[in-house]
């Protein structure tokens, strides 16, 4: 049977601690240890809050509001070739539709009508069916000729950067003109975080505080999709203000049309570099993979 060496070794130590605890020095030490343990429990939360309050970084939340494509984009040459290939395969393996079968039946009835010895009663009935089938095709052709598809490209609307109805085949991102320091810059809609609210709530407030009517949007999750931080100029830095951290949240424009506003622009991914700061635009483009 194995000897419990652990217990045997611990007994002298426990006896020493129990004797030392009764001395004045021991009481002082153990009182200090109990005080430290209570700080770890009840005082930890207040310590974290104090750290956040004294953080030199200003927290902000921004919303990346996307207007998804309204129409399909023009196919490239490879897509066109693949589409023709699929159409040829479908024609080779397809079967006749009910209308095509009816046309064949009508043609057979017409051929039998022109032969001798055909029943006159069936003649009148089948002759009416042939006319109805042909009239149906004529009506379809007339309707097709009168149909005018809407134009895919609106030259005037595409030039209006404030309209959400421009470039219908592309995804667009909403940017707003905001006061940053002493300058007016084009950024994603953003707002400073307030104590007691979530970062997503800050992003929703930033979208709701836009000029005119706020566009209807659906947020895609509670976690940010990107972050960007920058330091203030050296002359503006203080012990309590070192820089800004911006957390981005993705959202999709709803069905309601967004009203145009001179302080808002709808830009494609290629147009962001023209209006956003280079470093800011580079960070935004990292999570715009679907554009």
N, C-alpha and C positions, 0 to 999 in steps of 0.2 A: 504493500500500500504506500502510495506517495505521501511524502511529508508536506503539509501546507506551508511552504517557505514564505509565501507572501504575507500570510497572517502573522507568522512568527516575527517577521522583520518589522511589521507595522506596529506591533504592540509597544515596543520601547518608545517609538515616535509618538504614539498617541498618549502614553503616560507623560512624556515630556511636555507635550502641548497642553494637556490638562493642568499640569503643575504650573507651567508658565502663564496660563490664562488667569490664574488667581492672583498674580502679582500686579502691582500698579502699572508697570510697563506693559504687561500683557493686556490689561484692560484697555489701555490707550490704543494699542495696535489693533485689537479686534473691533473696537468702536469705530476706528477709521475705515477698516475693511467693510464693515456693515454699511457705513455711510456711502462708500464708493459703489457697493452693489445696488443700493437704492437709486443712485444716480443712473446706473445702467438701465434700470427699469422705468421708473416714472419720469426721470429727467431727460431720457434720450430723445423723446419726441420734441420737447422744447428746445433741445440743443440743435436738432435738425432744422427746426423752424428758424432759429436764430442764425444758423449758417446761411439759409436761403435768403433771409432778409439782408445779410451783409455780403451777398454774392456780388462781385463787380460786373457781372454780365446781366444785361437787360434781356428778358425773355419776350419773344414775339411769336405770333402764329400767323401764317399766311395761307390762303386758299388758292389752289391751282384749278380754276374752273375751266373745264373743257367743253366746247361745243363739238359733238361728234359729227362725222360726215352725214349729210342729208341725202346725197345721191352717191352712187357707186363711181369710183374713179375710172377714167378711160383705161382699157386694158393695154398692156405693153405688147410688143410683137410676140413674145413667147406665150403670153396668155391668149392672144388671138389665135395662134397656131394650135395650141392645145384645145381651144374651144371648137375649132373646125374639126379636129380629130375626134372629139367626143360626139359631135353632131353626126359625123360619118358612121361611127360605131352604133349610135342610136338608130340611125336609118337602116342599118344592116340587120339589127336584131329586133327591131320593133314589129308590132303586129298592127293590123288595120284597125282604125277606130270605128265606132258605130256609124258615124256619118259616111265614112268611106265604104263600109259594107253596104249601106243603104244605096249609095250611088252605084255600086256594082249591081245590086239587085234591080235598080231602076233601068240600068243599061241592058240587063238581061231581059227584062219585061218588054223593053222597047224593041229588042231584036226579035222576040217572039211575036210581038204585035205586027211586025212587018212580014212575017211568014204567013202562009195560007193555013186555013183551018183553025184560026185562033178564036176562042170564045168571045163573043161580043160583050157579054156582061162583065167579064174580067177586063175587057179592053177599056171600058169607060173608067173603071176604078183605078186601074194601073196608070192610065194616062193622067189622071188627076194627081197621083203620087209623084210622078216624074216632074210635073210642073211645080209642085210645092217644093221639092228638093232643089230644083234649079233656082227658084225664086229666093230660097233661103241663102244660097251662095251669092246671088246678085246683091241681096241686101247687105251681106257682110262686106262685099267689095266696095259698095257705096259708102258704108260707114268707115271703112279703112281709109278711103280717099279723102273724106271730110275731116279725119282726125289730124290735129296739129299738135305735136308734142311740144311741151314747154322747153324753152332754150336752156341748155345746160350751163352756159356762160352768160353772166350779166356783167357787161363791161363797166357800166356806171356803178353798179352795186359793189363790184370788186374793188373799186377805188376808194369807197367809203370805209375807212378803217373803224369807224364807230358802229357799223352795222353788223349784227350777228348773222345776217343773211348773205354775207359775202363768201366766196370760195366754197360753194356747197359740197364739193368733193373732198375737201380737206378738213382736218381737225384744227380748231382754233382755240387759243388760250386768251382769257381775259386779263388785261393789265389795266392798272389805274394810275392816275397821276396823284402822288402823295408828297406831303412835306416831310423831307428827311433832313434833319438839321436845319440849315438855312437855305436849302435848295429844294426845288421841285423835281422829283425823279419819277420815271415810269417803273413801277414794280407790280408784283402780284398784290392783290388786296390783302393788307396786313393790319394788325392791331397789336398793341402791347398787352401782355398777359396781366390779369388782375388776380389778386389773391382770392382764393375760394372758387375759381372756375377752372375747368379743364382746358387743355390746349385746343381741343376741338371746339369747345364753346367759344374760345377766343377767335378761332377762324370763322365760325358762324357769325359772330358779332362783327368781324371785319367785313364780311360779305353784306350783312344787313345795313351797315353804315355807309354804303356807297351812295353817291349822289343820285337823285331821281329815284326811280323804283328799283329795289334790289331784285336781281334776276332769281328765278326759281331754280334751286339746285338740289341735287342728291349727293350727300357725302359718301365716299367709298371707304368706310371703316373709321375706327377711332385712333389708329396709330398713324403718325406722320410718315410720309413717303420720302422725305428728304430734310436736310438741315443745312443751313448756311450761317456762318459766323464771320464777323469782321470786327476789327478793333477801331476805336475812335482815333482821330488825329491826336498826336502827342500833346498838342496844346489844349485839347478838350478832355484828356484823360484825368481822372481823379482816383482816389483810393476806393471809392464806392461805385465808380463808373469806368469800366475798362473797355467794353464793347457790347455788341448785340448778337444774340443767337436767335435765328428765325427758323421755326419748324413749319414745314409745308404739309398741307392736307389736300388730297385730291377730291374733286367733286365734278359732277356731270350736269350740264345745263338741262333743265326740264323742257316740257313741251311748250310752255308759254313763251312767246317771243320776248326777248330782252329788249327794252326800249333803248334807242341810241342816246348817247350822252357825250358831250365834248371831252369829259374827263375820263372816258373809258375807251379802250380800243380792243378789237378782236384780231389777234395776230396768229399767223402760222409759225411753225417752228423755225423756218428759214428767216422770218421777219423779226424774231426776237432780238437778234444781235444788233439791229438798227436802233432799237429804243432802250434796251436794258444795258446796264453796266456790264462790261465783258466778264468779270469774275462772277457776278450775280447770274448772268445768262448761262454761263458754263455749268453752274450748280443746278440751275433749273432744268437744263436740257438732259441731265442725267436720269431724271425720272419721267421724261417725255418720250418713252420708247414707242408708244403707240401712235405717234404723230407721223 
